Amino acid sequence: MSKKISTYTEFWPYYLGEHTNLVCRRLHFSGTTFAVITLVLFLVTKSPIFIALSILGGYGAAWVGHFLFEKNKPATFQYPLWSFYSDIRMYLLWLSGGLEKELKLNGVG
């Protein structure tokens, strides 16, 4: 990316464009699901290992998708908060069945 993105409105289409590969998106979804499950386990057990597992599993799966399948650098490295929010947004769109429409709306895929 050559120019620094200054608004979330600009970032969202960029984020989606960094997730054109279906395997990468599936790794994101599985990583986010794992992160949610391990956070729930933390709330139930109060064991801090589940916090570490949540972070490692969530980001690890997504980063494997970027490096091996998407062949790009995760946006998290430059835009950590917007990327985190966008991952949750993309996940919820996927769960609700609205992701394909959103991808098309933003010229992805």
Backbone as a chain_set.jsonl record, in Angstrom:
{"seq": "MSKKISTYTEFWPYYLGEHTNLVCRRLHFSGTTFAVITLVLFLVTKSPIFIALSILGGYGAAWVGHFLFEKNKPATFQYPLWSFYSDIRMYLLWLSGGLEKELKLNGVG", "coords": {"N": [[0.851, -1.163, 0.0], [0.618, 2.142, -0.899], [-0.228, 4.706, -0.042], [-1.066, 6.161, 3.061], [-3.877, 5.154, 4.831], [-6.541, 7.074, 6.003], [-9.101, 7.087, 7.08], [-11.734, 5.015, 8.429], [-13.702, 4.407, 6.617], [-12.335, 4.399, 4.203], [-10.637, 2.316, 4.763], [-12.108, -0.115, 5.053], [-12.944, -1.202, 2.396], [-10.353, -1.674, 1.441], [-9.441, -3.56, 3.318], [-11.198, -5.727, 2.814], [-10.347, -6.26, 0.219], [-7.904, -7.37, 0.732], [-8.525, -9.873, 1.37], [-9.228, -11.772, -0.627], [-8.845, -14.42, -1.233], [-10.39, -17.508, -0.78], [-9.57, -19.58, 0.984], [-7.957, -18.183, 2.752], [-9.904, -16.51, 3.938], [-11.477, -18.485, 5.145], [-9.669, -19.498, 7.003], [-9.465, -17.248, 8.618], [-12.104, -17.207, 9.652], [-12.185, -19.647, 11.046], [-10.14, -19.21, 12.892], [-11.143, -16.976, 14.296], [-13.462, -18.107, 15.393], [-12.275, -20.038, 17.046], [-10.937, -18.28, 18.775], [-13.09, -16.982, 20.047], [-14.315, -19.157, 21.363], [-12.233, -19.94, 23.108], [-12.031, -17.627, 24.637], [-14.487, -17.672, 25.959], [-14.065, -19.986, 27.449], [-12.046, -19.0, 29.097], [-13.536, -17.131, 30.59], [-15.17, -18.869, 31.998], [-13.377, -20.573, 33.377], [-11.373, -18.946, 34.381], [-8.737, -19.24, 33.817], [-5.675, -18.08, 32.739], [-4.331, -19.164, 30.555], [-6.112, -19.565, 28.522], [-6.524, -17.048, 27.463], [-4.088, -16.543, 26.204], [-4.139, -18.673, 24.348], [-6.335, -17.885, 22.834], [-5.464, -15.511, 21.582], [-3.174, -16.437, 20.18], [-4.283, -18.532, 18.615], [-6.345, -17.222, 17.186], [-5.078, -15.022, 15.777], [-2.943, -16.451, 14.672], [-4.063, -18.354, 12.845], [-5.246, -16.605, 10.98], [-3.0, -15.2, 10.04], [-1.492, -17.222, 8.858], [-3.157, -17.718, 6.711], [-2.852, -15.313, 5.304], [-0.049, -15.174, 4.713], [0.516, -17.643, 3.402], [-1.575, -18.188, 1.554], [-2.963, -15.873, 0.643], [-0.826, -14.316, 0.082], [0.088, -11.856, 1.054], [0.806, -9.159, 3.358], [-0.496, -9.126, 6.62], [-3.003, -6.73, 7.428], [-3.121, -6.009, 10.02], [-0.613, -5.404, 10.991], [-0.12, -2.776, 10.26], [-2.483, -1.392, 10.738], [-3.782, -1.998, 13.416], [-6.137, -1.756, 15.173], [-8.323, -1.097, 13.474], [-8.162, -3.34, 11.85], [-8.709, -5.429, 13.63], [-11.349, -4.788, 14.363], [-12.502, -4.974, 11.804], [-12.125, -7.658, 11.219], [-13.894, -8.842, 13.017], [-16.23, -7.705, 12.039], [-16.277, -8.775, 9.404], [-16.495, -11.473, 10.078], [-19.018, -11.539, 11.379], [-20.627, -10.768, 9.245], [-20.213, -12.978, 7.594], [-21.363, -15.005, 9.22], [-24.016, -14.157, 9.176], [-24.674, -14.451, 6.577], [-24.221, -12.407, 4.803], [-21.763, -11.764, 3.686], [-20.822, -12.332, 1.039], [-22.337, -10.579, -0.532], [-21.395, -8.132, 0.474], [-18.704, -8.275, -0.264], [-18.94, -8.214, -3.086], [-20.188, -5.717, -3.354], [-18.072, -4.094, -2.691], [-16.325, -4.538, -4.717], [-14.801, -6.887, -4.659], [-13.664, -10.099, -5.468]], "CA": [[0.0, 0.0, 0.0], [1.498, 3.292, -1.038], [-0.703, 5.865, 0.697], [-1.628, 5.851, 4.379], [-5.33, 5.279, 4.915], [-6.803, 7.963, 7.135], [-10.436, 6.898, 7.647], [-12.205, 3.64, 8.37], [-14.46, 4.282, 5.37], [-11.342, 4.008, 3.191], [-9.982, 1.08, 5.16], [-12.942, -1.307, 4.896], [-12.753, -1.834, 1.083], [-8.965, -2.153, 1.389], [-9.402, -4.784, 4.126], [-11.854, -6.786, 2.047], [-9.476, -6.564, -0.917], [-6.792, -8.169, 1.234], [-9.091, -11.175, 1.716], [-9.881, -12.309, -1.824], [-8.66, -15.871, -1.273], [-11.369, -18.196, 0.061], [-8.881, -20.312, 2.053], [-7.564, -17.167, 3.741], [-11.099, -16.131, 4.7], [-11.867, -19.62, 5.997], [-8.739, -19.524, 8.133], [-9.915, -16.158, 9.495], [-13.319, -17.61, 10.346], [-11.867, -20.691, 12.029], [-9.356, -18.57, 13.953], [-12.032, -16.146, 15.117], [-14.304, -19.037, 16.154], [-11.415, -20.574, 18.099], [-10.692, -17.205, 19.742], [-14.317, -16.787, 20.832], [-14.479, -20.326, 22.241], [-11.24, -19.911, 24.19], [-12.38, -16.524, 25.542], [-15.568, -18.179, 26.808], [-13.414, -20.887, 28.411], [-11.378, -18.154, 30.085], [-14.555, -16.58, 31.482], [-15.672, -19.959, 32.843], [-12.33, -21.165, 34.228], [-10.46, -17.885, 34.857], [-7.365, -19.666, 33.552], [-5.09, -17.172, 31.759], [-3.846, -19.87, 29.367], [-7.108, -19.409, 27.465], [-6.285, -15.747, 26.816], [-2.962, -16.76, 25.287], [-4.618, -19.525, 23.257], [-7.233, -17.085, 22.015], [-4.658, -14.61, 20.758], [-2.348, -17.243, 19.269], [-5.125, -19.244, 17.652], [-7.052, -16.27, 16.323], [-4.158, -14.353, 14.851], [-2.129, -17.445, 13.966], [-4.796, -18.881, 11.687], [-5.399, -15.532, 9.991], [-1.702, -14.872, 9.443], [-1.163, -18.32, 7.941], [-3.937, -17.443, 5.509], [-2.249, -14.198, 4.549], [1.291, -15.468, 4.215], [0.58, -18.814, 2.521], [-2.607, -18.259, 0.528], [-3.239, -14.55, 0.093], [0.485, -13.796, -0.335], [0.227, -10.453, 1.431], [1.113, -8.908, 4.764], [-1.726, -8.785, 7.329], [-3.233, -5.31, 7.699], [-2.948, -5.836, 11.465], [0.703, -4.838, 11.275], [-0.143, -1.322, 10.073], [-3.751, -0.854, 11.242], [-4.231, -3.051, 14.335], [-7.499, -1.628, 15.691], [-9.26, -1.229, 12.358], [-8.113, -4.724, 11.39], [-9.44, -6.24, 14.611], [-12.771, -4.474, 14.176], [-12.914, -5.488, 10.496], [-12.194, -9.115, 11.31], [-15.165, -9.136, 13.682], [-17.278, -7.315, 11.082], [-16.296, -9.78, 8.34], [-16.983, -12.705, 10.702], [-20.459, -11.41, 11.583], [-21.233, -10.801, 7.912], [-20.172, -14.371, 7.166], [-22.365, -15.733, 9.995], [-25.365, -13.726, 8.786], [-24.886, -14.722, 5.154], [-24.105, -11.176, 4.031], [-20.395, -11.454, 3.268], [-20.681, -12.333, -0.424], [-22.911, -9.313, -1.013], [-20.469, -7.061, 0.862], [-17.518, -8.396, -1.122], [-19.32, -7.709, -4.41], [-20.442, -4.28, -3.215], [-16.773, -3.427, -2.599], [-15.518, -4.918, -5.872], [-13.889, -7.979, -4.321], [-14.124, -11.413, -5.921]], "C": [[0.895, 1.223, 0.0], [1.064, 4.463, -0.165], [-1.323, 5.414, 2.007], [-3.132, 6.111, 4.36], [-5.665, 6.08, 6.161], [-8.191, 7.813, 7.744], [-10.837, 5.42, 7.545], [-13.008, 3.393, 7.093], [-13.542, 3.89, 4.213], [-10.762, 2.621, 3.492], [-10.802, -0.164, 4.828], [-12.817, -1.945, 3.508], [-11.329, -2.377, 0.899], [-8.858, -3.489, 2.128], [-10.031, -5.943, 3.361], [-11.001, -7.215, 0.864], [-8.256, -7.38, -0.535], [-7.233, -9.587, 1.597], [-9.85, -11.77, 0.529], [-9.826, -13.827, -1.874], [-9.599, -16.552, -0.281], [-10.709, -18.955, 1.213], [-8.449, -19.342, 3.148], [-8.764, -16.763, 4.595], [-11.54, -17.262, 5.625], [-10.943, -19.764, 7.198], [-9.071, -18.405, 9.122], [-11.116, -16.608, 10.313], [-13.026, -18.675, 11.395], [-11.058, -20.11, 13.183], [-10.208, -17.724, 14.874], [-12.951, -17.022, 15.964], [-13.514, -19.627, 17.322], [-11.181, -19.523, 19.189], [-11.912, -16.975, 20.631], [-14.503, -17.932, 21.826], [-13.49, -20.273, 23.402], [-11.473, -18.726, 25.133], [-13.525, -16.929, 26.474], [-14.988, -19.125, 27.859], [-12.662, -20.107, 29.483], [-12.396, -17.614, 31.096], [-15.089, -17.638, 32.452], [-14.614, -20.416, 33.84], [-11.436, -20.142, 34.917], [-8.99, -18.255, 34.664], [-6.756, -18.8, 32.442], [-4.54, -17.87, 30.501], [-4.821, -19.697, 28.203], [-7.015, -18.052, 26.77], [-5.164, -15.9, 25.79], [-3.386, -17.61, 24.086], [-5.525, -18.758, 22.298], [-6.459, -16.186, 21.055], [-3.846, -15.399, 19.73], [-3.178, -17.941, 18.193], [-5.823, -18.323, 16.676], [-6.145, -15.619, 15.302], [-3.336, -15.351, 14.046], [-2.807, -17.97, 12.718], [-4.92, -17.827, 10.594], [-4.075, -15.24, 9.29], [-1.204, -15.977, 8.52], [-1.899, -18.106, 6.624], [-3.327, -16.348, 4.657], [-0.914, -14.597, 3.925], [1.311, -16.599, 3.191], [-0.412, -18.781, 1.363], [-2.876, -16.915, -0.143], [-1.972, -13.915, -0.475], [0.592, -12.28, -0.102], [0.52, -10.344, 2.924], [-0.18, -8.518, 5.474], [-1.818, -7.286, 7.636], [-3.062, -4.99, 9.176], [-1.627, -5.151, 11.797], [0.71, -3.318, 11.153], [-1.378, -0.667, 10.7], [-4.367, -1.836, 12.246], [-5.686, -2.928, 14.799], [-8.541, -1.769, 14.592], [-9.294, -2.663, 11.85], [-8.888, -5.637, 12.336], [-10.949, -6.042, 14.439], [-13.288, -5.081, 12.863], [-12.99, -7.003, 10.481], [-13.511, -9.531, 11.955], [-16.322, -8.815, 12.727], [-17.408, -8.356, 9.964], [-16.867, -11.099, 8.872], [-18.509, -12.663, 10.874], [-21.209, -11.396, 10.254], [-21.278, -12.231, 7.376], [-21.253, -15.178, 7.883], [-23.791, -15.406, 9.544], [-25.674, -13.991, 7.316], [-24.734, -13.499, 4.267], [-22.726, -10.877, 3.473], [-20.244, -11.392, 1.75], [-21.209, -11.038, -1.028], [-21.965, -8.142, -0.721], [-19.202, -7.078, 0.018], [-17.811, -7.832, -2.51], [-19.524, -6.207, -4.395], [-19.142, -3.49, -3.221], [-15.802, -3.866, -3.704], [-14.51, -6.022, -5.605], [-14.497, -9.299, -4.801], [-14.837, -11.285, -7.195]], "O": [[1.821, 1.327, 0.805], [1.915, 5.15, 0.401], [-2.024, 4.402, 2.056], [-3.587, 7.167, 3.922], [-5.145, 5.807, 7.244], [-8.446, 8.354, 8.82], [-10.344, 4.683, 6.692], [-12.992, 2.287, 6.552], [-13.944, 3.125, 3.337], [-10.44, 1.858, 2.581], [-10.248, -1.163, 4.368], [-12.596, -3.154, 3.439], [-11.134, -3.418, 0.272], [-8.256, -4.436, 1.622], [-9.446, -7.023, 3.277], [-10.937, -8.401, 0.54], [-7.64, -8.015, -1.391], [-6.434, -10.398, 2.066], [-10.987, -12.217, 0.676], [-10.68, -14.454, -2.5], [-9.609, -16.223, 0.905], [-11.248, -18.966, 2.319], [-8.564, -19.648, 4.335], [-8.663, -16.68, 5.819], [-11.934, -17.015, 6.765], [-11.391, -20.114, 8.29], [-8.967, -18.599, 10.333], [-11.15, -16.415, 11.528], [-13.555, -18.618, 12.505], [-11.273, -20.484, 14.336], [-10.025, -17.745, 16.092], [-13.194, -16.713, 17.13], [-14.015, -19.708, 18.444], [-11.222, -19.835, 20.379], [-11.772, -16.792, 21.84], [-14.813, -17.701, 22.995], [-13.86, -20.53, 24.548], [-11.142, -18.814, 26.315], [-13.526, -16.563, 27.649], [-15.375, -19.071, 29.026], [-12.644, -20.508, 30.647], [-12.155, -17.635, 32.303], [-15.42, -17.326, 33.596], [-14.916, -20.624, 35.015], [-10.809, -20.449, 35.932], [-8.107, -17.653, 35.275], [-7.268, -18.788, 31.323], [-4.312, -17.21, 29.487], [-4.414, -19.683, 27.041], [-7.391, -17.928, 25.604], [-5.281, -15.444, 24.653], [-3.035, -17.303, 22.947], [-5.477, -18.97, 21.086], [-6.768, -16.116, 19.865], [-3.838, -15.06, 18.547], [-2.82, -17.94, 17.015], [-5.887, -18.605, 15.48], [-6.414, -15.66, 14.102], [-3.062, -15.123, 12.867], [-2.196, -18.025, 11.65], [-4.721, -18.123, 9.416], [-4.045, -15.053, 8.074], [-0.562, -15.697, 7.508], [-1.329, -18.292, 5.549], [-3.291, -16.45, 3.431], [-0.69, -14.375, 2.736], [2.049, -16.524, 2.209], [-0.112, -19.301, 0.289], [-3.0, -16.842, -1.365], [-2.03, -13.089, -1.386], [1.109, -11.537, -0.937], [0.48, -11.337, 3.65], [-0.903, -7.653, 4.979], [-0.84, -6.661, 8.047], [-2.879, -3.83, 9.545], [-1.536, -4.405, 12.772], [1.458, -2.642, 11.86], [-1.318, 0.481, 11.139], [-5.388, -2.451, 11.94], [-6.401, -3.931, 14.81], [-9.531, -2.48, 14.76], [-10.354, -3.151, 11.459], [-9.634, -6.512, 11.894], [-11.715, -7.004, 14.379], [-14.386, -5.636, 12.824], [-13.84, -7.572, 9.796], [-14.166, -10.465, 11.492], [-17.28, -9.582, 12.631], [-18.516, -8.769, 9.62], [-17.639, -11.762, 8.18], [-19.203, -13.629, 10.556], [-22.302, -11.952, 10.15], [-22.269, -12.642, 6.773], [-21.98, -15.945, 7.25], [-24.662, -16.276, 9.534], [-26.799, -13.78, 6.865], [-25.085, -13.549, 3.088], [-22.532, -9.836, 2.846], [-19.597, -10.48, 1.234], [-20.593, -10.471, -1.93], [-21.762, -7.272, -1.568], [-18.688, -6.029, -0.369], [-17.018, -7.059, -3.047], [-19.089, -5.504, -5.307], [-19.102, -2.354, -3.694], [-14.604, -3.595, -3.629], [-13.47, -6.083, -6.261], [-15.674, -9.579, -4.575], [-15.304, -12.283, -7.744]]}, "num_chains": 1, "name": "protein.A"}
